[in-house]
Amino acid sequence: MLPRRKARILALCMLYAMDMQKTNDISEGERIEEFYVRPFRDRKKIFEYALFLTSGVVRNLNAIDDLINHHTYHWDRERIAMVDMEIMRIAVYEFAIDDEGRRAAFHEKMEKIPPVVAINEAIEIAKIYCSGDSGHFVNGILDAVNAELKGQERESQPDPKKLKKDQEGQEAREGKKRTKTNAKYLEKFAAEEEDRLAKKEALRAEEEAKKAAERKEKKEQREKEWEEGRAQREKEREEQKELDRIFHD
């Protein structure tokens, strides 16, 4: 496994631990170094890049989440797995956030990671650590973010005559094919989410109706009991009047 991927996995562990602890304090990430870094070789390089990614995500969290949330409006945020979210945050930071100063400070020759590299890495990590459909989900969202940043529609097709035969051209063709495939998965997930929300709303309405019926029944029961009590008290008063009349006579 390449050192950069190991660093991304380590950053994922750090961000997940920080999310579980409900903190954005980067020192929390540093404190878990000893726990998470043991399985990794090239310890110094890996941890330095992992910390670079972790701190970068934390510093730009609002901007990153805005980009992701713009393309996850079909889903409840609670329904998106935390690991999926952390993987997407790392990838978006790598290819979408203009953090040239921090990159230069980390490494004078370091440039922003190309989108195709960051997205492919996110997909591979999702395949390892997430559910079966997570790779498609992560891919679809990140492709949409990348297309938005380029000012292109997800389904736009580049002119085949302009595609090069080198690696860059091959990556572009693979990216288009992957985008089409994942658009179908996103539509499927969106339909399932809408269906789940509709069922949830129907269940809520059913429960509300049931509670209203129970409240009505209890109210009617109380009114019945009060009426019966009133009739009993009236009867007792009449009996007492009769006894008083007999006694005085």
Secondary structure, DSSP 8 states (H G I E B T S, - for coil): --HHHHHHHHHHHHHHHHHHTT---HHHHHHTHHHHHTT-SSHHHHHHHHHHHHHHHHHTHHHHHHHHHTT-TTS-GGGS-HHHHHHHHHHHHHHH---HHHHHHH-TT-----HHHHHHHHHHHHHHHS-TTHHHHHHHHHHHHHHHHHT--TT----GGG--SSHHHHHHHHHHHHHHHHHHHHHHHHHHHHHHHHHHHHHHHHHHHHHHHHHHHHHHHHHHHHHHHHHHHHHHHHHHHHHHHHHH-
